[in-house]
Amino acid sequence: MARLVLATRAQIDRITRETHALWGGGLSYEDYRDLWEELGSSAWATRWARYYVWEGEDGQILSSLKLYRPQLRVGSRVGRCAVLGAVFTPSRLRRRGHAAETVQAVLEESEQAEDMAALLFSDIGTAYYARFGFRALPAREQVGRLPPGASLLSADLRFRSVEAQDLPFLASAHAASSAARSVAVVRDAEHWKFLWTRSCSFFARTTARATQHDWHLVQRGSEPAGYVISVVAGNEWNLREVGSADGDPATMTEILIHAGALAYRSGARRVYGWLPEELQAGLAPWRLSNVPRRRALPMLKLQDRALERQLVVSPRGAFIPFQDQF
């Protein structure tokens, strides 16, 4: 009988060799392997991340997934959330229900652990995971064009690269910026260190040309005012997240206009991102278009049904930013 077990080092190596072509992001196999080994040894991942295998009686890997357990807030309640990622079945064993058995087993374990909810980001649409009780959350992306930005720079704002000592501020600014949402991942400084390491480690290994990876702390005078995370690749500015110390959409919009002007100076002309609805009205010069996402579709399953009344499923109430994708 198949069973859910923690993956061994040898099993992870076998899975990594097969998944490299899918999720390697252009990295060599060695860099892809080393990246996940580095992340797996981080303080946050050591506590809150696990690699599971659905193992046959003969020790064969039937399916696998990565499980992360960040904190999630739904309404006023905060608790652990089971985030399922990298669900994978070897090609020769597909269409036999092994992935479904793996997902179900992990959800049952999550319920026993009294996790508040489960979350995933689907690349295969929403129908498959809906059968497990997951519901789709709003998932839109924005595309537009950056206007010439010299006149848009704010004299009050200064940008510098994020440093390790800034991560507690990023945690508080993110909490303030997501306070109005009915659902949000709660990130402490240790969680932020994991995200920072993930980004920096990937871009340190990538061979992609003309790629500029930026985690910027934004200061107004001598005080931190917010942050913005983005990537410039060729002529596209890929906007990943913005936050402000006061949580005010107007402040975040001001930061974005300034950051977009800097991106324009770096050669970017197009903008792409996942932006909360309340920021878009202030970015009219970008001529943003909202497009339904086809990949990384957020889906949520509430293990505690009492939370249903606190979950507002709207583009603003249930916005999940790029950095929360596992």
Secondary structure, 3 states (H helix, E strand, C coil): CCEEEECCHHHHHHHHHHHHHHHCCCCCHHHHHHHHHHHHCCHHHHHHEEEEEEECCCCCEEEEEEEECCEEEECCEEEEEEEEEEEECCHHHCCCCHHHHHHHHHHHHHHHCCCCEEEEEECCCCHHHHCCCCEECCCEEEEEECCCCHHHCCCCEEEEECCHHHHHHHHHHHHHHCCCCCEEEECCHHHHHHHHHHHHHHHHHCCCCCEEEEEEEEEECCEEEEEEEEEEECCEEEEEEEEECCCCHHHHHHHHHHHHHHHHHCCCCEEEECCCHHHHHHHHHHCCEEEECCCCEEEEEECCHHHHHHCCCCCCCCCCCHHHCC
